Amino acid sequence: MTTDERPAVAERTRPLPHPVRTLTVHALRGFARSPLSAFFTLIFPLAFLVIVSAIVGNGPTGAGVPVAQFLVAPFAVFGVAQATFVVLATDTAGLRERGVLMRLCGTPAPAWTVLAARVSASAVVSVAAVVLLTGVGAGLYGVEVVWRKIPALLVTLALGIACFSALGLAVVALTRTVLVAQTLTQGLLIPLAFISDVFIVGAELPVWLDRLGTALPLRHFAHAMTETFDPAGGYGFRPGDLLVLAAWGVLGAVVAVRRFGWLPRGSATPATPAPAPAAPASRPAGPAPRPIGAGRRTPAALLAGQVRYALISQWRDPLSVFFAVVFPVLLLALFPAVFGAAPVHGLAPAQYLLPGLTAYAIAVAGYVTLPEAVAQARGKGVLKRLRGTPLPLRWYVAGRVGAVLVVSILSTVLLCGVAVLFLDVRLDAARLPAVALAVVLGVACFAALGLAVVALLRSATSLVAITLGTLLPLSFVSDVFPVGDAPLPGWPALIGNLFPLKHLAALLLAATSPAGPDSGIAAGHLAVVAAWTVAALLILRVRGLFRG
């Protein structure tokens, strides 16, 4: 063998990388490029730990350990469930919808390695979430790592990852589009976190909610993980909870194996030849038909058309509809059942929650959904192409803002209807104009803020992570999601008072509360919301929407 042949032989005999390892690395890179997935899996549980610790304090419990000792485990459980149930299902459904799974089935790598790699990547992210929360808890809040319970922690974590990964793949097997998979998993996980001792620990739930939480695996995962952080005696194993996790994991695996499809929706349908074009029918002599859209359209018709277009595109995104319309109504019905009839800041729970959740729905529609749609249009070149059409950009933007107003009105009507019909909330008809004023001003404020964020960002890649990443923590320090009845302390109260969400909620509270002013208008809060609106419009005026 000549010297020149040796490198070639060495190249041929070098072992190929294992497909699972290669695909796992690829999946982790995809996760790192998805700021929204990273936010919900890593940042949101960490922010929740910091905010809740600041609000309720970190004093010693009856066992003499800090409160954060019992907060790390449930918040880590949420991060693990997010990575294995939501992100795994959404990413896998997306790969199938784009035809990636179908093409990978034609490669030498066995088909099972694709799913094994996705599960492995979810496991790596889950471990990272647990390590991150534990490290921050130990470094900042005095959380103790119970070393004798580390084996139980590893077993519980492994079983939880396996259980929720199987359930995530089962959702992919039962759904056919990525939007349905994402909406279903995210729509299930967040409400269940409130009844499974994840977000609220030790709440006295109604019997039916308690039984529902007991039947599902999230509560058992949270209890089993919490036991591994409890410094009390024992080795941290909870056989009953682990058995429930194993049973749900087996059920999810059976469904995934039996129903999983590798082909995109509609790809299995055989193609049918297109019918031959029919001969054009003779048209009687006369003037040619007027082209669609020819002639000048009134401003009202232009605005109505753009609003209709924006609403159609939004209704095709079930996740945005869920967070802007369904989720606030669900929380309004769920919170009183979880917290009971104890007053919140002197009001019945539903009476106090109604304005806050209305403000949250408006903020989601204007500050999260609107900028995402506009940023995507800018990235696809739609906004630049509009400059070559008779339609001015202002009508496109006005249509998008009009759609936000329609969705916000719908959310407000649904929230008020549920509150009045089912939760014994009373609204004064004389103050309904004040409610309408607050809704319109809130839409103007958060739509302007959302468009200002679009104007400030060059890329839409991290847009939703920024908007949702600021809105959700602000909801906890703005009394939208109240944590207890005591006033907020220190810096959480300062941040809440600085930003407009709390002032919009207070504006709506003045219009809906029996103890509010006769006019229903809180002038001070109205001024703050108006000032934020003007500031956002100035940013938008200076930066514009075409850049990017």
N, C-alpha and C positions, 0 to 999 in steps of 0.2 A: 504494500500500500504506500502510495506516494504521500509526501507531506501535504500536497494540495488537497488530497482526498480526505484527510482526517477531519477537518472542520465540517465537511459535508456529512460524513458518517456520524460525527458527534451531534450534528443538528438533527439528523434523522432518528437517532436513538434517545434524544432528550425526552423525558416523559412530558406528555401534554398536561396542562393544568386541569384539575378536576372541574367538571362542568358546574357542579353545585357551588364550589368556591368562586368560580368566575362570575356566575350569574348573581351570587350573593353580593359580591363587590359592586356589580352593576346596579343592583337594587338599592344598595346603600348610597351610591352616588345619586341615584334618582331621588332618594329621600332628602339628601342634603340640598338638592336643587329645588325642593318644594318647601318654601317658607311656611305655608299654611300647615302642612303636616308636622313640621318641626315645632311650630308654635303650639299646636294642640297637644302634642306628645311630650314636649320638654318644657317649653316656656310657660304655658298656661298652668300646669300643676305647680310649678315653682312660684309663679306670681300669686297663685291662690294661697300657697303656704305663707308667703310673706304678708299678704293682705290680711288673711284671717288671724295670723299671729299678732299683727299690729292692732287689730280690732278687739279681739277677745283677750289679748295679753298672753304672756308665756309664764305665768306664775306656776308654782308647784300645785299638783293635784293632790287628792287625798293620799295617794301612794308616795308623795314626796318627789315626783318626777315632773319635769316641765310639761306644759300642755302640748308643745310641739312633738313630744315623744309619741303621741297618739294621733298626730296629724300627718306625719310623713307617710305612713303605710297606706292609708286610703287614697291620698293624692297620688302616690306612686301606682296604685292599682288603676286609677283613671288613666295615667300615662301608658301603662301596659295595655289596657283594653283599647285605648285609642290606637296604639301601634299595631296590635294584632287583629283587632276586630274591624276598625274603621279604615285605617290606612291600607292594610293588607287587602281587604275586600275592594276598596276603591281602585287601588293600583292594578290588581289582578283583573278586575272588570274592564279597566281602561286598556290593558294589554290585549284582552280578548276583542274588545270593540274595534281596536285599530288593526286587528289581524296579526298581531305579533305572536300570540300563542299558536295560531294556526301555522305560521311560518316556522316557528321553533319545532313544531312536531315533525317537520320535514328534515331536520338536521340529525346528525348521528347521535346527539345527546338524547337519552331517554326522556319521555314526556314528563315523568314524575320529577325529574331534576329541576324543572322550571318552578313548580310549586314548592319543592323543598327549598329552593334558593330564596323564594319570597318569604317563606316562613322563617328561614334562618336570618334574613335581614330584619324581620320584625322582632325576632328574639334579641338580636344585637341592640336594636333601638330600645327595646323594653329594659334590658339590663342597664343601658346608659341612663334611662329615666330614673330607675331605682337608685343607681349610684349617685346621680346628680342630686336628687332630693335628700338622700342620706348624708351626702357630704355637706350640703348647705345646712341641713338640720344640725349636724354635729358641730360644724364650724361656727354657726351664728346663734343657734338656739339651744345648745347644750344637749342635743339628742344623743343618747347612749347607744352604741352598737352592742347588742347582747350576743357575745361571741359563742356561748354555748348553744344558741338557737340558730346559728348560721346554717347548719344542715337542714333544719326545718324551713328556713327562708329559701334556700336553694330549691328544695323539693316543691314548696308551695309556688315559687315563681315559675319553675319549669312546668308544673301542672297547669297553672293559670295561663301561661303562654300557649301551651298545647290546646287547652280548652277553647280559648277565644280565637286562636288561629283556625281551628276546625270550624267554629261557628261563622267566622268571617268567610271562609271558603264555601260553607253551606249557603250563605247569603248570595255569593257569586253564582252558585249553582242554581239557585231558585229565581234569580233575576236575569234580565237580558241586556240591560244597559248600565253604563257607569253612573249615570245620574240617579237612577233608581237605587242602585247599590249604595251610593254615597248618602243619599237622603235617608234610606232605611236604617243604615248602621248609625249615622250620626243622630238621627231622630230618635233612635231607641236608647243609645248610650247616655245622652245627657239627662233625659227625664229619669231613667232608671238610677242614675247616680244620686238623685235626691231621695230615693226610697230604699237605697241599698247601703246606707251608712258610709257613703263615700264623701259627698259634699256636706251632709248633715249627719252627725254621729249621735245615736241614742235618742232620736226623735220618737215621740209617741204617735205612731201612725194609726189611721183607721184600720179596722180588721182586714178589709179587702186589700188595702195597699200593703199591709204587713205580710199577708199571705202571698201576694204577688211577688214582693221582694224576696221572700223566703224560697219561693219556687224557682226563681231564676238564679244564675250562677254568680252574678256580680257581687251580691252581698256576701256569699260564702267566700269568695276570693278576698274581699276586704277584711272579713273577720279572721281568716287564716293568716293573712299578712300582718294584721295588727297584733296578733298573738306573738309573732316572731320578733316584734319590737317591744313587747311588754317585759320590763325587767323582773317581773314576778317569777316565781318558781316554775319548774318544768323545762321541757326542751322545745316548746313552741309548736308541736304538732297538734292539729285539730282534725282527727280522722273523719269525722262526719262531714265537715266542709270540704275536705279533700275528695271524699267519695262523691259528693254532689258535682264537684268540678270534673271529676273523671267521667261521670255519667253523661254530663252535658257534652264533654269532649267527644265521647264515643258516638253520641247522637249526631253531633255536627259532622263527624268524619263519615258516618254512614250516608248521610244526606249528600255530602260533597262527592263521595265516591260514586254513588248511584246516579246523581243528576248532573254532574259537572259537564259542561259543554265547552269545547275548545274553539268552536267556530263563531265568528261574529253573527249577530242577529241578521237573519235573512240570507246568509251565504249558502245555506243548505238547499235553498229553493232553486230548482233547476231553472235556468234561463229560458224564457220563451221568446221565440222570434217576434220582433216588432211587426205589427200589421202593416201591410202595404198602404202607403198614403192614398187617401181617396182623391178622386179627381175633383178639382175645385168646382164648386157649384157656380153656375152662371148667375151673375148679379145684374139686376135690372139697371138700365141706364139711369144716371142721375148723379148728383154730387157725391164725391168720395166721402166715406165715413170719417168723422173727426177723430184724430188719434187720441188715445186715452191720456188724460192729463194735459191736453192742449188747452191753451188759453190761460188767462191769469186766474189764480185762485185767491180767495179772500184770506186774510190772516187767520181767521177762525178755522177755515178749512185746512190750512197748512198745519196749524197747531194740533187740530184734531187728528189729522193723519199721522203726525209724528208721535203723538201720545199713543195712538192705536198700535203703531209699529213697535214702540218701546214696551208696551204691555204684552204684546204677542211674544216678543223675545224673552221677556221676564217669565211669563207663564211656562215657557219651555225649559226653564231652569228650576226644577222642583226644590232644590236646596235653598235657593234664595227665597222662594215662596214660603218654605217651611220656617226659616229663621225670622222672616219679616211678618208673617201672618199667623202661622199655626203655633210656633213656639211660644210667643207671648201669651196667647190664649191658654195654651196647655199649662204654663207656669201659673197663671192666674187661678186656674182651677186646682192646681196641685199644691201650691203654697199653703192655702188655708187648711187643707187636709193634713199637711205635714206639721205645720206649726200650731194647729188648733185655733181656738177662739181667743187666745190671749191678745190684748190690744198691742198695737205697734204704734208708738209715739202718740198714744191717746186715741187712736182710731181702730175700728175693726180691721182685721188683716186685709180683707178684700178691698175695703174702702181706701186703705193706704196704698195697697199694691197697684190698684187700677191706674192712677196717673203715672207711676213709675214705669210700669210695663208698656203703657201707651207711648211714653217718651222713648223707651228702648226700641219699640217697633218702628217709630219714626226715624230714629238714629240708624237702625240697620238698613232701612230702605234708602235713606239719603246718603249715609256716610260709608256704607259697605257695598251695597248692591249697585248703586248709581256709578260710583267711580270705577268699579270693576268693568262695567259695561262700556263706559266711555274710554277707559284705557285700552280695552281690547279693540275697540273701533279705531283708536289712534294707531295701535300697533299693526293693524291690518291695512292701514292707509286710507280708511274710510273718511276720516276728517279732512285729509289733504285733498281727496277726490271731490269732496263737497264744494271746494273752492272753484271747481270747474263746472258746477251745476247751477241751475237757477235757484236752488234752495240755499239760503244763507245758513251759516253755522248756528246762528242764534236760534233758528227754529228747531234745529236738531236738538240743541241743548234744552230749549224750552219744552220740547216733547218729552225728553228724558225726565226733566224735573216735574212735568205734569203727570207722568206715570208714577213718580214717587208720591205725589200728592194723592193720586187715586188709591194706591196701595195703602198709604197712611190712613186715609179716610176709612177704607175697608177694615183695617186693623182696629181703628178706634171704635167703629160701629160694632164689630164683633166683640171686642173687649167690654164695651159698655153693655151690650146685650147679655153676655154671659154673666157679668157682674150683677145686673138688675134682675134677670130672670132666675138665676140659680144661687146667687151668693148674697142676697138681701141688701144690695147696695142701692142707695137712694140718690138720684140725681135731680137737681133743681132745674126745671125747664127754663127758668129765667136766666140761668147762667150758661146755657148751651152756646150762645154767641161767644162767650169767653172761651169755651172749649174749642170752638171753631177757630178763633183767633190764635190760640196757642198752637193748634195743629198746623195752621198755615205758616206761622212764624217759625215753628220747629222745623218744618220741611224746608223753608228758605235757608235757615241756619245750617242744618246738617247737609243739605245738598250743596250749598256753597263751600262748606268745609271739605266735603268729598271731592268736589271739582278742584279745589285748591291743592289737595294732596296729589291729584293727577297732574296738575300743572307743575308741581315741584319735583316729581319723580321722572326720571328719564325712561325707566322701564317699568312695566306692569308686573314683573315677576314677583316682587315682594309686596305688592300693593295691598292685597287682602290681609296678609300677615300684619301689616302696619295698621290698617284700619280696624280690623277685628282685634288685633293685639292691644290697641289702645282702648277700644270701646268696652271690651269685657271687664278689664280691671277697673275702669272708671265706673262701671255699673255697680260695683261693690262699694265704692267710696262715694257714690252719689245717691245712696238710699234707694236705688232701683231694685237691687237684691239686698234687702236689709239683713244684717247679721246681728240678731238680738235687738233689744229695745233701747239700749243705752246709746247716748250720742257718740259719734265717732271721735276718737282721740287724735291729738297731734297732727302729724303729717297726712294721714288719710283724710281728715276733715279739711285741711288746707288745700289739698289737691282737688277734692270734690267741689269746694267752693270756687276754685279757680276756673274750672271748665264748664261748658254750657249744659251738659246733660243734667246735672242736679238742678239747675235753674229752670230748665224746661219741665222737669218733673214737678218742681215747686209751683210753676205757673199753672200746670194742669191740676195740681192738688188744690190750689186756690179756687179753681173753677169747678171742682167736683166735690170738695169737702163741705159738709154742713157748717163747719166752723170758719169757712173762708169769707172773704169780704163780700159785701152785697153785690158788687159789680162782677165778682169772680175774677178780677184782674189784679195780679200782684205786680205793681209798677216797677219795683226794684228788679225782680227777676226778669221781667220783660225787657228792661233796659240792658241787662247783661247779655241775654240771647241776641238782641238786636245789635249790640256792639260786636259780638263774635261774627254775626252775619256780615257786617260792614267790613271787618278786618279780612274775612275770607274773600269777599268780592274784590277788595283792593289787591290781594295776592293774585287772584285770578286775572285781574285787569293788567297787572304788570307782567306776569309770566305767560299767559295765554295757554291754549290747549294743543297747539300744533307741534310743540317741541317734543321730541322723543323719537 
